[in-house]
Amino acid sequence: MKKLIVMLSVLALAANPALAQKKPTAKAPAKKAVAGVSAALLASGKSVYAQNCLTCHMADGLGVDGMNPPLAKTDYVLGDKVRLTTVLLNGLQGVDINGEQYRGVMPAQATLTDAQIAAVLTYVRNSFGNKASAVTVGEVKAVRAANKK
């Protein structure tokens, strides 16, 4: 009987929503094509995201507090496409994003093709409540070429 009471107490504590991590909610990824962005490109980007980004930035794009920055409505995602592309090509460590310090290490994703980088950046710039222009393969090629110099 004592074991049952202990088990029920533990289960009750585990089910307490006050103990769960609280994060702001993000909008679900866009299901329709954004103006000028094909549904196929978004689907391709979502696939690259699931394989390479989801583990750290999470399914909701909100990252992990203090470790991996959010992708939802941040200057890095919605701002300069060259800077964002450079982050994927070179990686990033110890950065301040929207006033919060993140100490996680993002490894370079330089093994992704230009098309994969363009697709995943376009997906991220148009998911998690974001709305921004697409990143083109040509833009990624230009950043990669400038990065080699």
Salt bridges, closest charged atoms under 4 A:
ASP114 OD2 - LYS141 NZ 3.98
ASP114 OD1 - ARG144 NE 2.64
GLU139 OE2 - LYS81 NZ 3.03
